[in-house]
Amino acid sequence: MTAKNASSPIDWDTLPYGGDLFGEMYLADQEAQAVTTPAPAHTLFPGLIACAVAAAAAAWLAEHYGFPIILLGLLVGLSLNFVAREPTTHSGLDFASRTFLRWGIVLLGLQVTFGQIGSLGAAPFGALVVVMAVTFVAGIAGARVAGQSRYAGILAGGATAICGASAALALYGVIGKERLSQAQFALTLVGVSLASALAMSLYPPLAALLGLDDRQAGFLIGASIHDVAQAIGGGYAFSDSAGSYATVVKLSRVALLAPLVALVSVWIGSGGGTGRPWFRRLAPPWFIVAFLGVVTLNSLTVMPAQLTAGALTASKGLLLLAVTATAMRSRMDLLMQMGWRSTVPVIAATLASFAAALGFVLVLV
């Protein structure tokens, strides 16, 4: 080294990471490049395989032990979240949690018709809308009391008001992970699934204890239990007549998924898109438009029973994959740090749903 080179000052500004002693700048730059650069299609394979294996394990456990399949998907996914430490799985897991969710919601439309909603009657349908509105507001109020963000309340209230995990997935697609962490989302899913499983066990005996008839019990169960399968199962646990009426009530709630997601999208904007023009915010997500289209088609055309049954199975499978992938991408350390306050929105929405449904049952049904 010459004396001239030794004495000349080093221009640190010309060096890309000259002052980055611990590598933070380099890692941040690499992460930004990974986000902005779309991953090749073949990189989806590792994440999709990991997600499929976890979902298959959850399905096997649900079939053999009679536990709610979505809840098991969440628990298995959370237990395997260390898989997501491998960067090659990220693209596949993100694809499953996003794309499988949307198509699962679309296929769910083949289970609902406008005729089913009309058969409910004006007064019970109006009461159902009020129950759902009370539930939604209770979720937001519970989040505010517990010091949580309003997005946590929207997610908990909307999921409880409509159809549990399916609605939570659809709403989270509008809210976005920029506004609500995946850890909070996973915790809400666990809370909603547990509350639904508990309600399926408790509400039929409570309805019998209160001396409700079949129609009243069917409305109470169908209007207040979150998950579709558990609401229908709870109705039939009371009686066949109550189960049939609970099915109609519950499917009417499912049909209102599209209006709720569209209203939330208009209210908060989709995916963190602040500053978007108002006319763009009025446009609901494409999968909600497709859901409405499928419901309309199912209402105008008599679909073969095999097709609707196959669509239901496919919808459940896609939603299971989406839930499992989301859980695998959630950080357990963040879940452990959240504490009991994060469960308050789900608890508030669940209690409000039952109280409002029971009030209308005693007055109208």
C-alpha positions as CSV (number, residue, x, y, z in Angstrom):
1,M,0.0,0.0,0.0
2,T,1.4,3.4,-1.0
3,A,1.6,6.4,1.3
4,K,-0.9,8.2,-0.9
5,N,-3.5,5.4,-0.7
6,A,-3.0,5.1,3.1
7,S,-3.5,8.8,3.7
8,S,-6.5,9.3,1.3
9,P,-9.9,9.4,3.2
10,I,-12.4,6.6,2.5
11,D,-15.6,7.8,0.9
12,W,-18.2,5.8,2.9
13,D,-21.1,7.1,0.9
14,T,-19.8,5.3,-2.2
15,L,-19.8,1.9,-0.5
16,P,-23.1,0.0,-0.5
17,Y,-23.0,-1.3,3.0
18,G,-19.8,0.4,4.4
19,G,-21.4,1.5,7.7
20,D,-23.7,-1.6,8.1
21,L,-21.8,-3.2,11.0
22,F,-24.5,-5.8,11.9
23,G,-26.0,-6.4,8.4
24,E,-29.4,-4.7,9.0
25,M,-29.2,-2.6,5.8
26,Y,-28.2,-5.6,3.7
27,L,-31.0,-7.8,5.1
28,A,-33.6,-5.1,4.6
29,D,-32.5,-4.6,1.0
30,Q,-32.6,-8.3,0.3
31,E,-36.1,-8.6,1.8
32,A,-37.4,-5.7,-0.2
33,Q,-36.0,-7.3,-3.4
34,A,-37.7,-10.6,-2.5
35,V,-41.1,-8.8,-2.0
36,T,-40.9,-6.8,-5.3
37,T,-39.6,-9.6,-7.4
38,P,-42.3,-12.2,-8.3
39,A,-41.3,-15.8,-7.5
40,P,-41.0,-18.3,-10.3
41,A,-43.8,-20.9,-10.5
42,H,-41.6,-23.8,-9.6
43,T,-40.9,-22.2,-6.2
44,L,-44.5,-22.8,-5.1
45,F,-43.9,-26.5,-4.9
46,P,-42.1,-26.8,-1.5
47,G,-44.7,-24.6,0.3
48,L,-47.7,-26.3,-1.3
49,I,-46.3,-29.8,-0.4
50,A,-45.7,-28.8,3.2
51,C,-49.2,-27.3,3.4
52,A,-50.9,-30.3,1.8
53,V,-49.2,-32.7,4.2
54,A,-50.3,-30.6,7.2
55,A,-53.8,-30.3,5.9
56,A,-54.0,-34.1,5.3
57,A,-53.0,-34.7,8.8
58,A,-55.7,-32.4,10.1
59,A,-58.3,-34.1,7.9
60,W,-57.3,-37.5,9.2
61,L,-57.5,-36.4,12.8
62,A,-60.9,-34.8,12.2
63,E,-62.3,-37.9,10.6
64,H,-61.1,-40.2,13.3
65,Y,-61.7,-38.1,16.4
66,G,-64.7,-36.0,15.4
67,F,-63.0,-32.7,16.0
68,P,-63.7,-29.6,13.9
69,I,-61.5,-29.8,10.8
70,I,-60.8,-26.1,10.5
71,L,-59.7,-25.9,14.1
72,L,-57.4,-28.9,13.6
73,G,-56.0,-27.3,10.5
74,L,-55.1,-24.2,12.6
75,L,-53.5,-26.2,15.4
76,V,-51.5,-28.5,13.1
77,G,-50.4,-25.5,11.0
78,L,-49.3,-23.6,14.1
79,S,-47.4,-26.6,15.4
80,L,-45.5,-26.8,12.1
81,N,-44.8,-23.1,11.8
82,F,-41.0,-23.8,12.0
83,V,-41.3,-25.0,8.4
84,A,-41.8,-21.4,7.3
85,R,-38.3,-20.6,8.5
86,E,-37.2,-22.1,5.2
87,P,-37.5,-19.3,2.6
88,T,-38.3,-21.7,-0.2
89,T,-41.7,-22.5,1.4
90,H,-42.8,-18.8,1.5
91,S,-44.1,-18.5,-2.0
92,G,-46.2,-21.7,-1.9
93,L,-47.6,-21.0,1.6
94,D,-48.6,-17.4,0.6
95,F,-50.2,-18.7,-2.6
96,A,-52.2,-21.3,-0.7
97,S,-53.4,-18.8,1.9
98,R,-54.4,-16.3,-0.7
99,T,-55.6,-18.1,-3.9
100,F,-57.1,-21.2,-2.3
101,L,-59.0,-19.0,0.1
102,R,-60.6,-17.0,-2.8
103,W,-61.7,-20.1,-4.8
104,G,-63.0,-21.8,-1.7
105,I,-65.3,-18.8,-1.0
106,V,-66.5,-18.9,-4.7
107,L,-67.4,-22.6,-4.5
108,L,-69.2,-22.0,-1.3
109,G,-71.8,-20.1,-3.3
110,L,-73.2,-23.4,-4.7
111,Q,-74.6,-24.2,-1.3
112,V,-76.9,-21.1,-1.2
113,T,-79.9,-19.9,-3.2
114,F,-82.0,-16.8,-3.0
115,G,-85.0,-19.0,-2.6
116,Q,-83.7,-20.3,0.7
117,I,-83.4,-16.8,1.9
118,G,-86.9,-15.9,0.8
119,S,-88.4,-19.0,2.5
120,L,-87.2,-17.6,5.8
121,G,-89.9,-14.9,5.8
122,A,-89.6,-11.1,6.2
123,A,-89.7,-10.9,10.0
124,P,-87.2,-13.7,10.8
125,F,-84.9,-12.4,8.1
126,G,-85.0,-8.9,9.5
127,A,-84.3,-10.3,12.9
128,L,-81.4,-12.2,11.5
129,V,-79.9,-9.1,10.0
130,V,-80.2,-7.2,13.3
131,V,-78.6,-10.1,15.2
132,M,-75.7,-10.0,12.7
133,A,-75.4,-6.2,13.0
134,V,-75.3,-6.4,16.8
135,T,-72.7,-9.1,16.6
136,F,-70.5,-7.1,14.3
137,V,-70.7,-4.0,16.4
138,A,-70.0,-6.0,19.5
139,G,-66.8,-7.3,18.0
140,I,-65.6,-3.8,17.2
141,A,-66.6,-2.6,20.7
142,G,-64.8,-5.5,22.4
143,A,-61.7,-4.7,20.4
144,R,-61.9,-1.0,21.6
145,V,-62.4,-2.0,25.2
146,A,-59.5,-4.4,25.1
147,G,-57.2,-1.9,23.5
148,Q,-57.1,-3.8,20.1
149,S,-57.2,-2.2,16.7
150,R,-60.6,-1.7,15.0
151,Y,-59.4,-4.2,12.3
152,A,-59.3,-6.9,15.0
153,G,-62.8,-6.1,15.9
154,I,-64.0,-6.1,12.3
155,L,-62.4,-9.5,11.8
156,A,-63.9,-11.0,15.0
157,G,-67.3,-9.4,14.6
158,G,-67.6,-10.3,10.9
159,A,-66.4,-13.9,11.3
160,T,-68.9,-14.4,14.2
161,A,-71.8,-12.7,12.4
162,I,-71.5,-14.7,9.2
163,C,-69.8,-18.1,9.0
164,G,-66.8,-18.4,11.2
165,A,-63.4,-19.2,9.5
166,S,-64.7,-18.7,6.0
167,A,-65.8,-15.2,6.7
168,A,-62.7,-14.5,8.6
169,L,-60.6,-15.5,5.6
170,A,-62.6,-13.4,3.3
171,L,-62.5,-10.3,5.5
172,Y,-58.7,-10.7,6.1
173,G,-58.3,-10.6,2.3
174,V,-59.8,-7.1,2.4
175,I,-58.1,-6.0,5.6
176,G,-54.7,-7.1,4.6
177,K,-51.6,-8.1,6.7
178,E,-50.4,-4.5,6.5
179,R,-53.2,-3.5,8.9
180,L,-53.5,-6.7,11.0
181,S,-50.8,-9.2,11.7
182,Q,-51.0,-12.8,10.7
183,A,-50.5,-13.7,14.3
184,Q,-53.7,-11.8,15.3
185,F,-55.5,-13.3,12.4
186,A,-54.5,-16.8,13.5
187,L,-55.5,-16.1,17.1
188,T,-58.9,-14.9,15.9
189,L,-59.4,-18.0,13.8
190,V,-58.6,-20.2,16.8
191,G,-61.0,-18.2,19.0
192,V,-63.8,-18.3,16.5
193,S,-63.4,-22.1,15.9
194,L,-63.2,-22.9,19.6
195,A,-66.3,-20.7,20.3
196,S,-68.2,-22.4,17.5
197,A,-67.3,-25.9,18.8
198,L,-68.3,-25.0,22.3
199,A,-71.6,-23.5,21.1
200,M,-72.5,-26.6,19.2
201,S,-72.2,-28.6,22.4
202,L,-74.0,-26.1,24.7
203,Y,-76.7,-24.4,22.7
204,P,-79.0,-27.4,22.0
205,P,-79.2,-28.4,25.7
206,L,-79.7,-24.7,26.6
207,A,-82.6,-24.5,24.1
208,A,-84.2,-27.5,25.6
209,L,-83.7,-26.1,29.1
210,L,-85.4,-22.9,28.1
211,G,-88.4,-24.9,26.7
212,L,-88.0,-23.7,23.1
213,D,-89.9,-25.4,20.3
214,D,-88.3,-26.7,17.1
215,R,-88.6,-23.5,15.2
216,Q,-87.3,-21.3,18.0
217,A,-84.4,-23.6,18.7
218,G,-83.6,-23.8,15.0
219,F,-83.5,-20.0,14.7
220,L,-81.4,-19.6,17.9
221,I,-78.8,-22.2,16.8
222,G,-78.7,-21.2,13.1
223,A,-78.4,-17.5,14.0
224,S,-75.7,-17.7,16.7
225,I,-73.4,-20.6,15.9
226,H,-70.5,-19.5,13.7
227,D,-69.4,-22.4,11.5
228,V,-71.9,-23.8,8.9
229,A,-71.4,-27.5,9.7
230,Q,-71.6,-27.0,13.4
231,A,-74.7,-24.8,13.2
232,I,-76.5,-27.5,11.1
233,G,-75.2,-30.2,13.4
234,G,-76.3,-28.4,16.5
235,G,-79.8,-27.9,15.0
236,Y,-80.2,-31.6,14.2
237,A,-78.9,-32.5,17.7
238,F,-82.1,-30.8,19.0
239,S,-84.5,-32.3,16.4
240,D,-84.8,-33.0,12.7
241,S,-87.3,-30.1,12.3
242,A,-85.0,-27.7,14.2
243,G,-82.0,-28.9,12.1
244,S,-83.9,-28.2,8.9
245,Y,-84.8,-24.6,10.0
246,A,-81.3,-24.0,11.4
247,T,-79.9,-24.9,8.0
248,V,-82.1,-22.3,6.2
249,V,-81.2,-19.6,8.8
250,K,-77.5,-20.4,8.6
251,L,-77.3,-20.4,4.8
252,S,-79.1,-17.1,4.8
253,R,-76.2,-15.8,6.9
254,V,-73.7,-17.2,4.5
255,A,-75.5,-15.4,1.6
256,L,-74.8,-12.1,3.4
257,L,-71.1,-12.7,3.3
258,A,-70.8,-10.8,0.0
259,P,-72.6,-7.6,1.2
260,L,-70.6,-7.5,4.4
261,V,-67.3,-7.9,2.7
262,A,-68.3,-5.3,0.1
263,L,-69.3,-2.8,2.9
264,V,-66.1,-3.4,4.8
265,S,-64.1,-2.8,1.6
266,V,-65.9,0.5,1.0
267,W,-65.4,1.5,4.6
268,I,-61.7,0.8,5.0
269,G,-60.5,0.3,1.5
270,S,-59.0,-3.0,0.2
271,G,-55.6,-4.3,1.2
272,G,-54.2,-1.2,2.7
273,G,-54.9,0.9,-0.4
274,T,-55.3,4.3,1.3
275,G,-55.6,7.1,-1.2
276,R,-57.5,5.1,-3.7
277,P,-60.4,7.0,-5.5
278,W,-63.8,6.5,-4.0
279,F,-65.2,4.9,-7.1
280,R,-62.5,2.2,-7.0
281,R,-63.2,1.6,-3.3
282,L,-66.9,0.8,-4.2
283,A,-65.7,-2.2,-6.2
284,P,-65.8,-5.4,-4.1
285,P,-63.0,-8.0,-4.4
286,W,-63.4,-10.2,-7.5
287,F,-64.0,-13.4,-5.5
288,I,-67.0,-11.8,-3.7
289,V,-68.4,-10.8,-7.1
290,A,-67.8,-14.4,-8.3
291,F,-69.5,-15.7,-5.1
292,L,-72.6,-13.6,-5.9
293,G,-72.5,-14.8,-9.5
294,V,-72.4,-18.5,-8.4
295,V,-75.3,-17.9,-5.9
296,T,-77.3,-16.3,-8.7
297,L,-76.6,-19.2,-11.0
298,N,-77.5,-21.7,-8.3
299,S,-80.7,-19.9,-7.8
300,L,-81.7,-19.8,-11.4
301,T,-80.6,-23.4,-12.3
302,V,-81.2,-26.7,-10.6
303,M,-77.7,-28.0,-10.0
304,P,-77.1,-31.8,-9.8
305,A,-76.8,-33.1,-6.3
306,Q,-73.4,-34.6,-7.1
307,L,-72.1,-31.2,-8.3
308,T,-73.1,-29.3,-5.2
309,A,-71.8,-32.1,-3.0
310,G,-68.5,-32.1,-4.9
311,A,-68.3,-28.3,-4.7
312,L,-68.8,-28.4,-0.9
313,T,-66.0,-30.9,-0.5
314,A,-63.7,-28.9,-2.7
315,S,-64.6,-25.7,-0.9
316,K,-63.9,-27.3,2.5
317,G,-60.6,-28.6,1.2
318,L,-59.4,-25.3,-0.3
319,L,-60.4,-23.4,2.9
320,L,-58.6,-26.0,5.0
321,L,-55.5,-25.5,2.9
322,A,-55.8,-21.8,3.2
323,V,-56.2,-21.9,7.0
324,T,-53.3,-24.3,7.4
325,A,-51.0,-22.3,5.3
326,T,-51.9,-19.1,7.2
327,A,-51.2,-20.8,10.5
328,M,-47.8,-22.1,9.2
329,R,-46.8,-18.6,8.3
330,S,-47.8,-17.2,11.7
331,R,-45.1,-16.6,14.4
332,M,-45.7,-18.4,17.6
333,D,-43.7,-15.9,19.6
334,L,-46.0,-13.1,18.6
335,L,-49.0,-15.3,19.5
336,M,-47.6,-15.9,22.9
337,Q,-47.0,-12.1,23.4
338,M,-50.6,-11.1,22.6
339,G,-52.2,-12.2,25.9
340,W,-55.9,-12.5,26.8
341,R,-56.9,-9.1,25.5
342,S,-56.6,-10.4,22.0
343,T,-59.5,-12.8,22.6
344,V,-61.9,-10.2,23.9
345,P,-63.4,-9.3,20.5
346,V,-64.3,-12.9,19.7
347,I,-65.8,-13.4,23.2
348,A,-67.8,-10.1,23.0
349,A,-69.2,-11.0,19.5
350,T,-70.1,-14.5,20.6
351,L,-72.0,-13.5,23.7
352,A,-73.8,-10.7,21.8
353,S,-74.8,-13.1,19.0
354,F,-76.4,-15.5,21.4
355,A,-78.1,-12.8,23.5
356,A,-79.6,-11.1,20.4
357,A,-80.7,-14.3,18.8
358,L,-82.3,-15.5,22.0
359,G,-84.1,-12.1,22.5
360,F,-85.6,-12.3,19.0
361,V,-86.6,-16.0,19.5
362,L,-88.6,-15.1,22.6
363,V,-90.3,-12.1,20.9
364,L,-90.8,-13.0,17.2
365,V,-90.2,-16.6,16.3
